[in-house]
């Protein structure tokens, strides 16, 4: 049993120091993630599939609003290039970040609401949430690797119109 005050004090200091070092201030992480989402939004509004998909991990999965799974960053980029040349050509996206959470140190879950206007059509089974407006809920799971946030998984779900 440890009875000396200096020894107890040293143990308490070591414990507090280890906890302080383990604490992560996610304010900078959230700022970086918000910047990533902003760059992606600007890329959508220019219909730039290369920049829109640049922050996906090479092996990322993305589930679109009709449930199709795109596997890997190259396929995500290719499919977005196709929609930017067809039904979403000229469209504009307004993105609102609803929540950023950090379940563990280098993982973030990002929930956003998208409001897309100016589109010429929609995929089969999808309809505007309101006249001229497609609203979707997007969830990204991100992982920080070598100091850079990468999207490892994404799912986009359309918000159905009210009856």
Phi and psi in radians as a Rosetta constraint file:
Dihedral C 1 N 2 CA 2 C 2 CIRCULARHARMONIC -1.526 0.35
Dihedral N 2 CA 2 C 2 N 3 CIRCULARHARMONIC 2.135 0.35
Dihedral C 2 N 3 CA 3 C 3 CIRCULARHARMONIC -2.038 0.35
Dihedral N 3 CA 3 C 3 N 4 CIRCULARHARMONIC -0.307 0.35
Dihedral C 3 N 4 CA 4 C 4 CIRCULARHARMONIC -1.389 0.35
Dihedral N 4 CA 4 C 4 N 5 CIRCULARHARMONIC 2.443 0.35
Dihedral C 4 N 5 CA 5 C 5 CIRCULARHARMONIC -1.086 0.35
Dihedral N 5 CA 5 C 5 N 6 CIRCULARHARMONIC -0.792 0.35
Dihedral C 5 N 6 CA 6 C 6 CIRCULARHARMONIC -1.034 0.35
Dihedral N 6 CA 6 C 6 N 7 CIRCULARHARMONIC -0.654 0.35
Dihedral C 6 N 7 CA 7 C 7 CIRCULARHARMONIC -1.192 0.35
Dihedral N 7 CA 7 C 7 N 8 CIRCULARHARMONIC -0.760 0.35
Dihedral C 7 N 8 CA 8 C 8 CIRCULARHARMONIC -1.094 0.35
Dihedral N 8 CA 8 C 8 N 9 CIRCULARHARMONIC -0.753 0.35
Dihedral C 8 N 9 CA 9 C 9 CIRCULARHARMONIC -1.089 0.35
Dihedral N 9 CA 9 C 9 N 10 CIRCULARHARMONIC -0.727 0.35
Dihedral C 9 N 10 CA 10 C 10 CIRCULARHARMONIC -1.104 0.35
Dihedral N 10 CA 10 C 10 N 11 CIRCULARHARMONIC -0.708 0.35
Dihedral C 10 N 11 CA 11 C 11 CIRCULARHARMONIC -1.151 0.35
Dihedral N 11 CA 11 C 11 N 12 CIRCULARHARMONIC -0.746 0.35
Dihedral C 11 N 12 CA 12 C 12 CIRCULARHARMONIC -1.115 0.35
Dihedral N 12 CA 12 C 12 N 13 CIRCULARHARMONIC -0.748 0.35
Dihedral C 12 N 13 CA 13 C 13 CIRCULARHARMONIC -1.108 0.35
Dihedral N 13 CA 13 C 13 N 14 CIRCULARHARMONIC -0.727 0.35
Dihedral C 13 N 14 CA 14 C 14 CIRCULARHARMONIC -1.097 0.35
Dihedral N 14 CA 14 C 14 N 15 CIRCULARHARMONIC -0.731 0.35
Dihedral C 14 N 15 CA 15 C 15 CIRCULARHARMONIC -1.128 0.35
Dihedral N 15 CA 15 C 15 N 16 CIRCULARHARMONIC -0.821 0.35
Dihedral C 15 N 16 CA 16 C 16 CIRCULARHARMONIC -1.111 0.35
Dihedral N 16 CA 16 C 16 N 17 CIRCULARHARMONIC -0.696 0.35
Dihedral C 16 N 17 CA 17 C 17 CIRCULARHARMONIC -1.134 0.35
Dihedral N 17 CA 17 C 17 N 18 CIRCULARHARMONIC -0.716 0.35
Dihedral C 17 N 18 CA 18 C 18 CIRCULARHARMONIC -1.153 0.35
Dihedral N 18 CA 18 C 18 N 19 CIRCULARHARMONIC -0.653 0.35
Dihedral C 18 N 19 CA 19 C 19 CIRCULARHARMONIC -1.205 0.35
Dihedral N 19 CA 19 C 19 N 20 CIRCULARHARMONIC -0.659 0.35
Dihedral C 19 N 20 CA 20 C 20 CIRCULARHARMONIC -1.154 0.35
Dihedral N 20 CA 20 C 20 N 21 CIRCULARHARMONIC -0.672 0.35
Dihedral C 20 N 21 CA 21 C 21 CIRCULARHARMONIC -1.240 0.35
Dihedral N 21 CA 21 C 21 N 22 CIRCULARHARMONIC -0.512 0.35
Dihedral C 21 N 22 CA 22 C 22 CIRCULARHARMONIC -1.354 0.35
Dihedral N 22 CA 22 C 22 N 23 CIRCULARHARMONIC -0.392 0.35
Dihedral C 22 N 23 CA 23 C 23 CIRCULARHARMONIC -1.190 0.35
Dihedral N 23 CA 23 C 23 N 24 CIRCULARHARMONIC 2.336 0.35
Dihedral C 23 N 24 CA 24 C 24 CIRCULARHARMONIC -2.056 0.35
Dihedral N 24 CA 24 C 24 N 25 CIRCULARHARMONIC 2.248 0.35
Dihedral C 24 N 25 CA 25 C 25 CIRCULARHARMONIC -1.550 0.35
Dihedral N 25 CA 25 C 25 N 26 CIRCULARHARMONIC 1.894 0.35
Dihedral C 25 N 26 CA 26 C 26 CIRCULARHARMONIC -1.501 0.35
Dihedral N 26 CA 26 C 26 N 27 CIRCULARHARMONIC 0.118 0.35
Dihedral C 26 N 27 CA 27 C 27 CIRCULARHARMONIC -1.048 0.35
Dihedral N 27 CA 27 C 27 N 28 CIRCULARHARMONIC -0.785 0.35
Dihedral C 27 N 28 CA 28 C 28 CIRCULARHARMONIC -1.180 0.35
Dihedral N 28 CA 28 C 28 N 29 CIRCULARHARMONIC -0.686 0.35
Dihedral C 28 N 29 CA 29 C 29 CIRCULARHARMONIC -1.054 0.35
Dihedral N 29 CA 29 C 29 N 30 CIRCULARHARMONIC -0.791 0.35
Dihedral C 29 N 30 CA 30 C 30 CIRCULARHARMONIC -1.119 0.35
Dihedral N 30 CA 30 C 30 N 31 CIRCULARHARMONIC -0.671 0.35
Dihedral C 30 N 31 CA 31 C 31 CIRCULARHARMONIC -1.077 0.35
Dihedral N 31 CA 31 C 31 N 32 CIRCULARHARMONIC -0.759 0.35
Dihedral C 31 N 32 CA 32 C 32 CIRCULARHARMONIC -1.114 0.35
Dihedral N 32 CA 32 C 32 N 33 CIRCULARHARMONIC -0.707 0.35
Dihedral C 32 N 33 CA 33 C 33 CIRCULARHARMONIC -1.178 0.35
Dihedral N 33 CA 33 C 33 N 34 CIRCULARHARMONIC -0.735 0.35
Dihedral C 33 N 34 CA 34 C 34 CIRCULARHARMONIC -1.070 0.35
Dihedral N 34 CA 34 C 34 N 35 CIRCULARHARMONIC -0.659 0.35
Dihedral C 34 N 35 CA 35 C 35 CIRCULARHARMONIC -1.135 0.35
Dihedral N 35 CA 35 C 35 N 36 CIRCULARHARMONIC -0.732 0.35
Dihedral C 35 N 36 CA 36 C 36 CIRCULARHARMONIC -1.032 0.35
Dihedral N 36 CA 36 C 36 N 37 CIRCULARHARMONIC -0.811 0.35
Dihedral C 36 N 37 CA 37 C 37 CIRCULARHARMONIC -1.119 0.35
Dihedral N 37 CA 37 C 37 N 38 CIRCULARHARMONIC -0.678 0.35
Dihedral C 37 N 38 CA 38 C 38 CIRCULARHARMONIC -1.118 0.35
Dihedral N 38 CA 38 C 38 N 39 CIRCULARHARMONIC -0.772 0.35
Dihedral C 38 N 39 CA 39 C 39 CIRCULARHARMONIC -1.093 0.35
Dihedral N 39 CA 39 C 39 N 40 CIRCULARHARMONIC -0.711 0.35
Dihedral C 39 N 40 CA 40 C 40 CIRCULARHARMONIC -1.123 0.35
Dihedral N 40 CA 40 C 40 N 41 CIRCULARHARMONIC -0.727 0.35
Dihedral C 40 N 41 CA 41 C 41 CIRCULARHARMONIC -1.081 0.35
Dihedral N 41 CA 41 C 41 N 42 CIRCULARHARMONIC -0.796 0.35
Dihedral C 41 N 42 CA 42 C 42 CIRCULARHARMONIC -1.051 0.35
Dihedral N 42 CA 42 C 42 N 43 CIRCULARHARMONIC -0.664 0.35
Dihedral C 42 N 43 CA 43 C 43 CIRCULARHARMONIC -1.141 0.35
Dihedral N 43 CA 43 C 43 N 44 CIRCULARHARMONIC -0.714 0.35
Dihedral C 43 N 44 CA 44 C 44 CIRCULARHARMONIC -1.022 0.35
Dihedral N 44 CA 44 C 44 N 45 CIRCULARHARMONIC -0.815 0.35
Dihedral C 44 N 45 CA 45 C 45 CIRCULARHARMONIC -1.173 0.35
Dihedral N 45 CA 45 C 45 N 46 CIRCULARHARMONIC -0.271 0.35
Dihedral C 45 N 46 CA 46 C 46 CIRCULARHARMONIC -1.759 0.35
Dihedral N 46 CA 46 C 46 N 47 CIRCULARHARMONIC -0.035 0.35
Dihedral C 46 N 47 CA 47 C 47 CIRCULARHARMONIC 0.965 0.35
Dihedral N 47 CA 47 C 47 N 48 CIRCULARHARMONIC 0.835 0.35
Dihedral C 47 N 48 CA 48 C 48 CIRCULARHARMONIC -1.850 0.35
Dihedral N 48 CA 48 C 48 N 49 CIRCULARHARMONIC 1.640 0.35
Dihedral C 48 N 49 CA 49 C 49 CIRCULARHARMONIC -1.175 0.35
Dihedral N 49 CA 49 C 49 N 50 CIRCULARHARMONIC -0.528 0.35
Dihedral C 49 N 50 CA 50 C 50 CIRCULARHARMONIC -1.114 0.35
Dihedral N 50 CA 50 C 50 N 51 CIRCULARHARMONIC -0.907 0.35
Dihedral C 50 N 51 CA 51 C 51 CIRCULARHARMONIC -1.235 0.35
Dihedral N 51 CA 51 C 51 N 52 CIRCULARHARMONIC -0.663 0.35
Dihedral C 51 N 52 CA 52 C 52 CIRCULARHARMONIC -1.021 0.35
Dihedral N 52 CA 52 C 52 N 53 CIRCULARHARMONIC -0.642 0.35
Dihedral C 52 N 53 CA 53 C 53 CIRCULARHARMONIC -1.752 0.35
Dihedral N 53 CA 53 C 53 N 54 CIRCULARHARMONIC 0.023 0.35
Dihedral C 53 N 54 CA 54 C 54 CIRCULARHARMONIC -1.101 0.35
Dihedral N 54 CA 54 C 54 N 55 CIRCULARHARMONIC -0.436 0.35
Dihedral C 54 N 55 CA 55 C 55 CIRCULARHARMONIC -1.669 0.35
Dihedral N 55 CA 55 C 55 N 56 CIRCULARHARMONIC 0.122 0.35
Dihedral C 55 N 56 CA 56 C 56 CIRCULARHARMONIC -1.382 0.35
Dihedral N 56 CA 56 C 56 N 57 CIRCULARHARMONIC 2.451 0.35
Dihedral C 56 N 57 CA 57 C 57 CIRCULARHARMONIC -1.117 0.35
Dihedral N 57 CA 57 C 57 N 58 CIRCULARHARMONIC 2.665 0.35
Dihedral C 57 N 58 CA 58 C 58 CIRCULARHARMONIC -0.937 0.35
Dihedral N 58 CA 58 C 58 N 59 CIRCULARHARMONIC -0.583 0.35
Dihedral C 58 N 59 CA 59 C 59 CIRCULARHARMONIC -1.874 0.35
Dihedral N 59 CA 59 C 59 N 60 CIRCULARHARMONIC 0.397 0.35
Dihedral C 59 N 60 CA 60 C 60 CIRCULARHARMONIC -1.124 0.35
Dihedral N 60 CA 60 C 60 N 61 CIRCULARHARMONIC 2.707 0.35
Dihedral C 60 N 61 CA 61 C 61 CIRCULARHARMONIC -2.002 0.35
Dihedral N 61 CA 61 C 61 N 62 CIRCULARHARMONIC 2.480 0.35
Dihedral C 61 N 62 CA 62 C 62 CIRCULARHARMONIC -2.375 0.35
Dihedral N 62 CA 62 C 62 N 63 CIRCULARHARMONIC 2.216 0.35
Dihedral C 62 N 63 CA 63 C 63 CIRCULARHARMONIC -1.850 0.35
Dihedral N 63 CA 63 C 63 N 64 CIRCULARHARMONIC 2.089 0.35
Dihedral C 63 N 64 CA 64 C 64 CIRCULARHARMONIC -1.458 0.35
Dihedral N 64 CA 64 C 64 N 65 CIRCULARHARMONIC -3.081 0.35
Dihedral C 64 N 65 CA 65 C 65 CIRCULARHARMONIC -1.207 0.35
Dihedral N 65 CA 65 C 65 N 66 CIRCULARHARMONIC -0.204 0.35
Dihedral C 65 N 66 CA 66 C 66 CIRCULARHARMONIC -1.872 0.35
Dihedral N 66 CA 66 C 66 N 67 CIRCULARHARMONIC 0.121 0.35
Dihedral C 66 N 67 CA 67 C 67 CIRCULARHARMONIC 1.596 0.35
Dihedral N 67 CA 67 C 67 N 68 CIRCULARHARMONIC 0.111 0.35
Dihedral C 67 N 68 CA 68 C 68 CIRCULARHARMONIC -1.341 0.35
Dihedral N 68 CA 68 C 68 N 69 CIRCULARHARMONIC 2.348 0.35
Dihedral C 68 N 69 CA 69 C 69 CIRCULARHARMONIC -1.698 0.35
Dihedral N 69 CA 69 C 69 N 70 CIRCULARHARMONIC 2.190 0.35
Dihedral C 69 N 70 CA 70 C 70 CIRCULARHARMONIC -1.784 0.35
Dihedral N 70 CA 70 C 70 N 71 CIRCULARHARMONIC 2.266 0.35
Dihedral C 70 N 71 CA 71 C 71 CIRCULARHARMONIC -1.936 0.35
Dihedral N 71 CA 71 C 71 N 72 CIRCULARHARMONIC 2.021 0.35
Dihedral C 71 N 72 CA 72 C 72 CIRCULARHARMONIC 1.597 0.35
Dihedral N 72 CA 72 C 72 N 73 CIRCULARHARMONIC 2.594 0.35
Dihedral C 72 N 73 CA 73 C 73 CIRCULARHARMONIC -1.006 0.35
Dihedral N 73 CA 73 C 73 N 74 CIRCULARHARMONIC -0.715 0.35
Dihedral C 73 N 74 CA 74 C 74 CIRCULARHARMONIC -1.046 0.35
Dihedral N 74 CA 74 C 74 N 75 CIRCULARHARMONIC -0.722 0.35
Dihedral C 74 N 75 CA 75 C 75 CIRCULARHARMONIC -1.221 0.35
Dihedral N 75 CA 75 C 75 N 76 CIRCULARHARMONIC -0.666 0.35
Dihedral C 75 N 76 CA 76 C 76 CIRCULARHARMONIC -1.043 0.35
Dihedral N 76 CA 76 C 76 N 77 CIRCULARHARMONIC -0.791 0.35
Dihedral C 76 N 77 CA 77 C 77 CIRCULARHARMONIC -1.110 0.35
Dihedral N 77 CA 77 C 77 N 78 CIRCULARHARMONIC -0.797 0.35
Dihedral C 77 N 78 CA 78 C 78 CIRCULARHARMONIC -1.063 0.35
Dihedral N 78 CA 78 C 78 N 79 CIRCULARHARMONIC -0.803 0.35
Dihedral C 78 N 79 CA 79 C 79 CIRCULARHARMONIC -1.179 0.35
Dihedral N 79 CA 79 C 79 N 80 CIRCULARHARMONIC -0.634 0.35
Dihedral C 79 N 80 CA 80 C 80 CIRCULARHARMONIC -1.253 0.35
Dihedral N 80 CA 80 C 80 N 81 CIRCULARHARMONIC -0.601 0.35
Dihedral C 80 N 81 CA 81 C 81 CIRCULARHARMONIC -1.041 0.35
Dihedral N 81 CA 81 C 81 N 82 CIRCULARHARMONIC -0.690 0.35
Dihedral C 81 N 82 CA 82 C 82 CIRCULARHARMONIC -1.152 0.35
Dihedral N 82 CA 82 C 82 N 83 CIRCULARHARMONIC -0.771 0.35
Dihedral C 82 N 83 CA 83 C 83 CIRCULARHARMONIC -1.272 0.35
Dihedral N 83 CA 83 C 83 N 84 CIRCULARHARMONIC -0.478 0.35
Dihedral C 83 N 84 CA 84 C 84 CIRCULARHARMONIC -1.242 0.35
Dihedral N 84 CA 84 C 84 N 85 CIRCULARHARMONIC -0.325 0.35
Dihedral C 84 N 85 CA 85 C 85 CIRCULARHARMONIC -1.676 0.35
Dihedral N 85 CA 85 C 85 N 86 CIRCULARHARMONIC -0.124 0.35
Dihedral C 85 N 86 CA 86 C 86 CIRCULARHARMONIC -2.198 0.35
Dihedral N 86 CA 86 C 86 N 87 CIRCULARHARMONIC -1.868 0.35
Dihedral C 86 N 87 CA 87 C 87 CIRCULARHARMONIC -1.138 0.35
Dihedral N 87 CA 87 C 87 N 88 CIRCULARHARMONIC -0.453 0.35
Dihedral C 87 N 88 CA 88 C 88 CIRCULARHARMONIC -1.871 0.35
Dihedral N 88 CA 88 C 88 N 89 CIRCULARHARMONIC 0.258 0.35
Dihedral C 88 N 89 CA 89 C 89 CIRCULARHARMONIC -1.110 0.35
Dihedral N 89 CA 89 C 89 N 90 CIRCULARHARMONIC 2.227 0.35
Dihedral C 89 N 90 CA 90 C 90 CIRCULARHARMONIC 1.401 0.35
Dihedral N 90 CA 90 C 90 N 91 CIRCULARHARMONIC -0.001 0.35
Dihedral C 90 N 91 CA 91 C 91 CIRCULARHARMONIC -1.292 0.35
Dihedral N 91 CA 91 C 91 N 92 CIRCULARHARMONIC 2.796 0.35
Dihedral C 91 N 92 CA 92 C 92 CIRCULARHARMONIC -2.204 0.35
Dihedral N 92 CA 92 C 92 N 93 CIRCULARHARMONIC 2.474 0.35
Dihedral C 92 N 93 CA 93 C 93 CIRCULARHARMONIC -2.126 0.35
Dihedral N 93 CA 93 C 93 N 94 CIRCULARHARMONIC 2.280 0.35
Dihedral C 93 N 94 CA 94 C 94 CIRCULARHARMONIC -1.943 0.35
Dihedral N 94 CA 94 C 94 N 95 CIRCULARHARMONIC 2.123 0.35
Dihedral C 94 N 95 CA 95 C 95 CIRCULARHARMONIC -1.980 0.35
Dihedral N 95 CA 95 C 95 N 96 CIRCULARHARMONIC 2.288 0.35
Dihedral C 95 N 96 CA 96 C 96 CIRCULARHARMONIC -2.037 0.35
Dihedral N 96 CA 96 C 96 N 97 CIRCULARHARMONIC 2.166 0.35
Dihedral C 96 N 97 CA 97 C 97 CIRCULARHARMONIC -1.426 0.35
Dihedral N 97 CA 97 C 97 N 98 CIRCULARHARMONIC 2.074 0.35
Dihedral C 97 N 98 CA 98 C 98 CIRCULARHARMONIC -1.515 0.35
Dihedral N 98 CA 98 C 98 N 99 CIRCULARHARMONIC -0.633 0.35
Dihedral C 98 N 99 CA 99 C 99 CIRCULARHARMONIC -2.841 0.35
Dihedral N 99 CA 99 C 99 N 100 CIRCULARHARMONIC 2.484 0.35
Dihedral C 99 N 100 CA 100 C 100 CIRCULARHARMONIC -2.208 0.35
Dihedral N 100 CA 100 C 100 N 101 CIRCULARHARMONIC 2.150 0.35
Dihedral C 100 N 101 CA 101 C 101 CIRCULARHARMONIC -2.241 0.35
Dihedral N 101 CA 101 C 101 N 102 CIRCULARHARMONIC 2.736 0.35
Dihedral C 101 N 102 CA 102 C 102 CIRCULARHARMONIC -2.186 0.35
Dihedral N 102 CA 102 C 102 N 103 CIRCULARHARMONIC 1.574 0.35
Dihedral C 102 N 103 CA 103 C 103 CIRCULARHARMONIC -1.136 0.35
Dihedral N 103 CA 103 C 103 N 104 CIRCULARHARMONIC -0.536 0.35
Dihedral C 103 N 104 CA 104 C 104 CIRCULARHARMONIC -2.507 0.35
Dihedral N 104 CA 104 C 104 N 105 CIRCULARHARMONIC 2.990 0.35
Dihedral C 104 N 105 CA 105 C 105 CIRCULARHARMONIC -0.854 0.35
Dihedral N 105 CA 105 C 105 N 106 CIRCULARHARMONIC -0.913 0.35
Dihedral C 105 N 106 CA 106 C 106 CIRCULARHARMONIC -1.896 0.35
Dihedral N 106 CA 106 C 106 N 107 CIRCULARHARMONIC 0.451 0.35
Dihedral C 106 N 107 CA 107 C 107 CIRCULARHARMONIC -2.248 0.35
Dihedral N 107 CA 107 C 107 N 108 CIRCULARHARMONIC 2.353 0.35
Dihedral C 107 N 108 CA 108 C 108 CIRCULARHARMONIC -2.250 0.35
Dihedral N 108 CA 108 C 108 N 109 CIRCULARHARMONIC 2.516 0.35
Dihedral C 108 N 109 CA 109 C 109 CIRCULARHARMONIC -1.991 0.35
Dihedral N 109 CA 109 C 109 N 110 CIRCULARHARMONIC 2.164 0.35
Dihedral C 109 N 110 CA 110 C 110 CIRCULARHARMONIC -2.110 0.35
Dihedral N 110 CA 110 C 110 N 111 CIRCULARHARMONIC 2.099 0.35
Dihedral C 110 N 111 CA 111 C 111 CIRCULARHARMONIC -1.904 0.35
Dihedral N 111 CA 111 C 111 N 112 CIRCULARHARMONIC 2.224 0.35
Dihedral C 111 N 112 CA 112 C 112 CIRCULARHARMONIC -2.311 0.35
Dihedral N 112 CA 112 C 112 N 113 CIRCULARHARMONIC 2.724 0.35
Dihedral C 112 N 113 CA 113 C 113 CIRCULARHARMONIC -1.953 0.35
Dihedral N 113 CA 113 C 113 N 114 CIRCULARHARMONIC 2.291 0.35
Dihedral C 113 N 114 CA 114 C 114 CIRCULARHARMONIC -1.954 0.35
Dihedral N 114 CA 114 C 114 N 115 CIRCULARHARMONIC 2.414 0.35
Dihedral C 114 N 115 CA 115 C 115 CIRCULARHARMONIC -2.174 0.35
Dihedral N 115 CA 115 C 115 N 116 CIRCULARHARMONIC 1.846 0.35
Dihedral C 115 N 116 CA 116 C 116 CIRCULARHARMONIC -1.812 0.35
Dihedral N 116 CA 116 C 116 N 117 CIRCULARHARMONIC 2.238 0.35
Dihedral C 116 N 117 CA 117 C 117 CIRCULARHARMONIC -2.245 0.35
Dihedral N 117 CA 117 C 117 N 118 CIRCULARHARMONIC 2.898 0.35
Dihedral C 117 N 118 CA 118 C 118 CIRCULARHARMONIC 1.351 0.35
Dihedral N 118 CA 118 C 118 N 119 CIRCULARHARMONIC 0.282 0.35
Dihedral C 118 N 119 CA 119 C 119 CIRCULARHARMONIC -1.513 0.35
Dihedral N 119 CA 119 C 119 N 120 CIRCULARHARMONIC 2.669 0.35
Dihedral C 119 N 120 CA 120 C 120 CIRCULARHARMONIC -1.660 0.35
Dihedral N 120 CA 120 C 120 N 121 CIRCULARHARMONIC -0.154 0.35
Dihedral C 120 N 121 CA 121 C 121 CIRCULARHARMONIC -3.008 0.35
Dihedral N 121 CA 121 C 121 N 122 CIRCULARHARMONIC 3.140 0.35
Dihedral C 121 N 122 CA 122 C 122 CIRCULARHARMONIC -2.425 0.35
Dihedral N 122 CA 122 C 122 N 123 CIRCULARHARMONIC 2.740 0.35
Dihedral C 122 N 123 CA 123 C 123 CIRCULARHARMONIC -1.078 0.35
Dihedral N 123 CA 123 C 123 N 124 CIRCULARHARMONIC 2.727 0.35
Dihedral C 123 N 124 CA 124 C 124 CIRCULARHARMONIC -0.941 0.35
Dihedral N 124 CA 124 C 124 N 125 CIRCULARHARMONIC 2.327 0.35
Dihedral C 124 N 125 CA 125 C 125 CIRCULARHARMONIC 1.540 0.35
Dihedral N 125 CA 125 C 125 N 126 CIRCULARHARMONIC -0.120 0.35
Dihedral C 125 N 126 CA 126 C 126 CIRCULARHARMONIC -1.873 0.35
Dihedral N 126 CA 126 C 126 N 127 CIRCULARHARMONIC 2.406 0.35
Dihedral C 126 N 127 CA 127 C 127 CIRCULARHARMONIC -2.322 0.35
Dihedral N 127 CA 127 C 127 N 128 CIRCULARHARMONIC 2.756 0.35
Dihedral C 127 N 128 CA 128 C 128 CIRCULARHARMONIC -1.026 0.35
Dihedral N 128 CA 128 C 128 N 129 CIRCULARHARMONIC 2.518 0.35
Dihedral C 128 N 129 CA 129 C 129 CIRCULARHARMONIC -1.255 0.35
Dihedral N 129 CA 129 C 129 N 130 CIRCULARHARMONIC -0.677 0.35
Dihedral C 129 N 130 CA 130 C 130 CIRCULARHARMONIC -2.404 0.35
Dihedral N 130 CA 130 C 130 N 131 CIRCULARHARMONIC 2.859 0.35
Dihedral C 130 N 131 CA 131 C 131 CIRCULARHARMONIC -0.933 0.35
Dihedral N 131 CA 131 C 131 N 132 CIRCULARHARMONIC 2.126 0.35
Dihedral C 131 N 132 CA 132 C 132 CIRCULARHARMONIC 1.337 0.35
Dihedral N 132 CA 132 C 132 N 133 CIRCULARHARMONIC 0.079 0.35
Dihedral C 132 N 133 CA 133 C 133 CIRCULARHARMONIC -2.304 0.35
Dihedral N 133 CA 133 C 133 N 134 CIRCULARHARMONIC 2.127 0.35
Dihedral C 133 N 134 CA 134 C 134 CIRCULARHARMONIC -1.799 0.35
Dihedral N 134 CA 134 C 134 N 135 CIRCULARHARMONIC 2.063 0.35
Dihedral C 134 N 135 CA 135 C 135 CIRCULARHARMONIC -1.860 0.35
Dihedral N 135 CA 135 C 135 N 136 CIRCULARHARMONIC 2.354 0.35
Dihedral C 135 N 136 CA 136 C 136 CIRCULARHARMONIC -2.326 0.35
Dihedral N 136 CA 136 C 136 N 137 CIRCULARHARMONIC 2.784 0.35
Dihedral C 136 N 137 CA 137 C 137 CIRCULARHARMONIC -1.947 0.35
Dihedral N 137 CA 137 C 137 N 138 CIRCULARHARMONIC 2.173 0.35
Dihedral C 137 N 138 CA 138 C 138 CIRCULARHARMONIC -1.992 0.35
Dihedral N 138 CA 138 C 138 N 139 CIRCULARHARMONIC 2.423 0.35
Dihedral C 138 N 139 CA 139 C 139 CIRCULARHARMONIC -2.204 0.35
Dihedral N 139 CA 139 C 139 N 140 CIRCULARHARMONIC 2.242 0.35
Dihedral C 139 N 140 CA 140 C 140 CIRCULARHARMONIC -1.987 0.35
Dihedral N 140 CA 140 C 140 N 141 CIRCULARHARMONIC 2.471 0.35
Dihedral C 140 N 141 CA 141 C 141 CIRCULARHARMONIC -1.898 0.35
Dihedral N 141 CA 141 C 141 N 142 CIRCULARHARMONIC 2.179 0.35
Dihedral C 141 N 142 CA 142 C 142 CIRCULARHARMONIC -2.070 0.35
Dihedral N 142 CA 142 C 142 N 143 CIRCULARHARMONIC 2.636 0.35
Dihedral C 142 N 143 CA 143 C 143 CIRCULARHARMONIC -2.278 0.35
Dihedral N 143 CA 143 C 143 N 144 CIRCULARHARMONIC 2.359 0.35
Dihedral C 143 N 144 CA 144 C 144 CIRCULARHARMONIC -1.584 0.35
Dihedral N 144 CA 144 C 144 N 145 CIRCULARHARMONIC 2.136 0.35
Dihedral C 144 N 145 CA 145 C 145 CIRCULARHARMONIC -2.204 0.35
Dihedral N 145 CA 145 C 145 N 146 CIRCULARHARMONIC 2.170 0.35
Dihedral C 145 N 146 CA 146 C 146 CIRCULARHARMONIC 0.903 0.35
Dihedral N 146 CA 146 C 146 N 147 CIRCULARHARMONIC 0.695 0.35
Dihedral C 146 N 147 CA 147 C 147 CIRCULARHARMONIC 1.439 0.35
Dihedral N 147 CA 147 C 147 N 148 CIRCULARHARMONIC 0.028 0.35
Dihedral C 147 N 148 CA 148 C 148 CIRCULARHARMONIC -2.072 0.35
Dihedral N 148 CA 148 C 148 N 149 CIRCULARHARMONIC 2.309 0.35
Dihedral C 148 N 149 CA 149 C 149 CIRCULARHARMONIC -1.383 0.35
Dihedral N 149 CA 149 C 149 N 150 CIRCULARHARMONIC 2.302 0.35
Dihedral C 149 N 150 CA 150 C 150 CIRCULARHARMONIC -2.234 0.35
Dihedral N 150 CA 150 C 150 N 151 CIRCULARHARMONIC 2.454 0.35
Dihedral C 150 N 151 CA 151 C 151 CIRCULARHARMONIC -1.396 0.35
Dihedral N 151 CA 151 C 151 N 152 CIRCULARHARMONIC 2.117 0.35
Dihedral C 151 N 152 CA 152 C 152 CIRCULARHARMONIC -1.786 0.35
Dihedral N 152 CA 152 C 152 N 153 CIRCULARHARMONIC -0.373 0.35
Dihedral C 152 N 153 CA 153 C 153 CIRCULARHARMONIC -2.700 0.35
Dihedral N 153 CA 153 C 153 N 154 CIRCULARHARMONIC 2.496 0.35
Dihedral C 153 N 154 CA 154 C 154 CIRCULARHARMONIC -2.512 0.35
Dihedral N 154 CA 154 C 154 N 155 CIRCULARHARMONIC 2.545 0.35
Dihedral C 154 N 155 CA 155 C 155 CIRCULARHARMONIC -2.448 0.35
Dihedral N 155 CA 155 C 155 N 156 CIRCULARHARMONIC 2.296 0.35
Dihedral C 155 N 156 CA 156 C 156 CIRCULARHARMONIC -2.047 0.35
Dihedral N 156 CA 156 C 156 N 157 CIRCULARHARMONIC 2.219 0.35
Dihedral C 156 N 157 CA 157 C 157 CIRCULARHARMONIC -2.203 0.35
Dihedral N 157 CA 157 C 157 N 158 CIRCULARHARMONIC 2.251 0.35
Dihedral C 157 N 158 CA 158 C 158 CIRCULARHARMONIC -1.323 0.35
Dihedral N 158 CA 158 C 158 N 159 CIRCULARHARMONIC 2.513 0.35
Dihedral C 158 N 159 CA 159 C 159 CIRCULARHARMONIC -1.568 0.35
Dihedral N 159 CA 159 C 159 N 160 CIRCULARHARMONIC 2.102 0.35
Dihedral C 159 N 160 CA 160 C 160 CIRCULARHARMONIC -1.243 0.35
Dihedral N 160 CA 160 C 160 N 161 CIRCULARHARMONIC 2.579 0.35
Dihedral C 160 N 161 CA 161 C 161 CIRCULARHARMONIC -1.179 0.35
Dihedral N 161 CA 161 C 161 N 162 CIRCULARHARMONIC 2.649 0.35
Dihedral C 161 N 162 CA 162 C 162 CIRCULARHARMONIC -1.329 0.35
Dihedral N 162 CA 162 C 162 N 163 CIRCULARHARMONIC 2.434 0.35
